[in-house]
Amino acid sequence: MDKMLDDVRRDACKKLMECETEDFMILVDTADILMQLWHWARREGLLSLEDAAHLLPVPEYGKILSQRIVEGIEPDTVIEIGTKEYWRENPGGVESMVWYMYLRGMYGIQTGENSVVLQTVFKTLMPLQCRSSWQERVEAEKEKEEADVISRFAALSPVFENRELIEKLHELEQEMKAFDDWRLQRIPRQVDNHELALCLYGLNGETREKILSNLSRRVACMIREDTIYLGDVEERDVLKSVASILDIIK
């Protein structure tokens, strides 16, 4: 799968470098549309992509990819279908990079890739003269998005029934009270973002913020975002993440 994607990326980059007079701002608009699809899928679920792709100015190629995702086709197979279509149509110029951005972007949406990561990927695919315009759009949305994420994160207040989980959460919260910043900084280095998000989901607000305050603003935003978009959370998964972090700090 990686090789299929990389072959398309190389071809699109080569064709893009050969362009001289085309409007490269199309790539900024494409990235913007894909990030709107990302937010749509996070809020409403992947099944909403079909409607979103028809409401937004998504090209036919992007609609085909979204339809395959809605049909429940595995990400690797969607990539295989998309790359075959790319080589069959053999788009040229800026259009070739638009095709690749949809291929890479839809893959990121389907696999739950973080928005900051996806924004960075799109930026690397643009010519230098477009990157400042893209960054301006990203920054313009960042404060509004961060405020929304922080509000929704603070509102998380799950109620658990599993007695062992409740006890483990209480134990972790008590342990955290005695922790200095240096010890807290060990946690994010030893667990992945998803596991940390599951743990934060169960903790009280004070403990959540104590952990997040020891992360960079960018990483803290990513973790909050991952937490509010966890979807249907199983108590056994939260228990597993809490127990794992307790093992790390003891």
N, C-alpha and C positions, 0 to 999 in steps of 0.2 A: 504493500500500500504506500509506504513512504517513497519508494522509488517511482511509482506511478505519479504521485503528486510532484515529486522533484523534477521529473522529466517535463511535466507541463510547465512548472515554474521557470525552468531554464529556457524553454522555448518562448514563453511569454516575455521574459526579460530580454531575450535577444531581439525579439520583434519590437519591443518598446524602445530599446536603444537605437534602433534604426529609424525611429520616427523623428520628424523635424517640425512639422507644421500642425500636428493634431492637437486637440484640446486635452491636455493632461488633467484638467480639473474634473473631468469625468470620473477619474479614479477616486478623487475625494468624495464626490457624490455617491459613488458606488460603496465606498467604505461606510458612509453615513447611513445609507439604506440598510446595509448588512447589520450595523449596530442597532438600528431600529428593530430589525427582525430578531436580533439576539435578545433585546429587552422584551419583545412581544412573547417569545418562546419561554423566557424565564417567568414572566407573569402568568401567562395563560396555558403553558405547556406546549410540547412539540406539535400536538394535533392542531393547534391554532395557526401553524405556519401557512397552511393552504389559504386560509382567509387573508392572512397578513400579506402574502405574496401577491394577492389580487388587489388589495387596497393600496399597496405601495407601488411605486413605479419600478417593479422588478421585471427584468427581461425574461423572455420565454425560457432561456436556459436555466435561470434561477428558479422559475416556477416548476420546471421538471425536477430539479433537485429537491425542492421543498415537498413536492408530491411523493417522491420516493421515501423521504423521511417520514411523512405522515403515514405511509403504507406500512411502516415498521421494518423497513429494510435495514440491515446492519450497516454501520458506518463504512466499513471497508468495501462493502458491495456498492454502496452509493458512490464512493470514490471511483470504483471500477467503471460503473455506468457513466459517470460524469467525464472521466478521462477518455473513454471510448468516443463519447459524443464530441469532445474537444478535438480529437484527432480526425474525426470524420468531417467536421465542419471546417477545421483548420482556419480559425479566425486570424486576422492580421492586425498589425498596428496596436493602438491602444485597446482595441476590442479584445485582443488576446489576453491582456492583463485583466480586463474586466471579467472574462470567463474564469481565469485562474482565481481571482479574488472571491468569486461566488463559490467555486469549488472548495477553496480553503476555508472560506467563511462559514459555509453551510456545515462543513465537517466540524468546525469549532462549536457551532451552535448545537449540533446533534450530540456531541460528546460532552457538552457542559463546560467548555473552556471559559476561563475567567475573562471578563470584558477588557480588563487592562492588558492582558496578554494578547487578545485579539486586536485591540487598537494598535498595539506595538507592531504586530505582524503586518497589518495593513500599511503602517507608516514605512516599513522597510521595503515595501513593494512599489512605493511611489518615487518618481524622479525627485531630485533635491528641491526643485522649484515649487513642488506641491506640498512638501512636508510641513512648511510653516503654516500654510492654510489649514491643513488637517489638524495640526496641533492646536491652532486657535479654536477650531470647532470642538475638539476634545476638551480643552480647558473651559470653554463656555458652558459645556454641559456638566463638567465635573462637580462644581459646587452644588448645582441643583440635584444631581444624582446622589452626592454624598449626604446631603441633608435628608433626602428621602430614605436612603439606606440606614442612616443612623436612627431615624425615627422608627422605622419598621423593626430594626434590630432591638431597640429599647423596649418595644411593645411585646416582644416575644415572652410569653409566660406559660410554658407548657405545664400540664398537670400529669404527674406520673402515678402509676398504680403499683409498679414493681417495687417491693419493699427493699430489696437489695440495692437497686438503683438509687432510691431515695437516701439510703444510708451512705452509699459511696459518694454521692453528691455532697452530702453534709460533711463527710470526712474530708473531701477535697477542699471545700470552702473553708473549713477550719485550718487546714494545713496552709492554705494560701495566705491567711491573715498574718502568719508569722514569717512569710517569705520576704526577703529583700529583692530589689530589682535584679541583681546579678543572678540569683537562683531562678527567678521567673523567666529570664531570657534563655534559659536552657530548654524550656518546653518547646517553643516553635522550631528550634533547631533539630529536635529529635522526633517530631511527629509531622505528618503531612497536613496540608491545609484542610482536607476533608475530615480527618480525624479530630483536628482541633475545633473545626466548626461544630461537629457533633457534640463535643464536650461543652463548648460555650453555649450551645442551645439549651443544655440542661441546667447550667449554673445561674446563680442569682446575678442581678445587674452589677452589683459592686465588684464581685469577683471577675466577671467578664471584663469590665473596664480596667481592672488592675492588670490583667494579662495583656490586653490590647494596648495599654499605655506604654508597654515595653517593646512595641513594634513600631516600625516606621509608619508614617501616615498612609503610604501607599499599600503596604502589606496589611495594615489594620483594616483598611477599606475593603480589600480583597476578602479578608476573612469574614467581615460582617456580611458582605454580599453573598459569600458562599453559605453562610449560616441561614440567612432569610430565604434562600432559594433551595433549601434542603428537600423540600417537598414532604411527602409522607415519611415521617421519621419513626423507625421501630425502636422501642425502648431497649431492646437487647443490643442495638447498635450504639446507643448512647452509653449504656453500661460498659460495653467493651472499650469505648474510647476513654471513659472516665477511669476505668481500672488500669488502662495502659499508662495514662498520665500519672496516676498515683504511683505506679511502679517506677516511673522515671524520677520522680521527686523524692522518693524515699531512699 
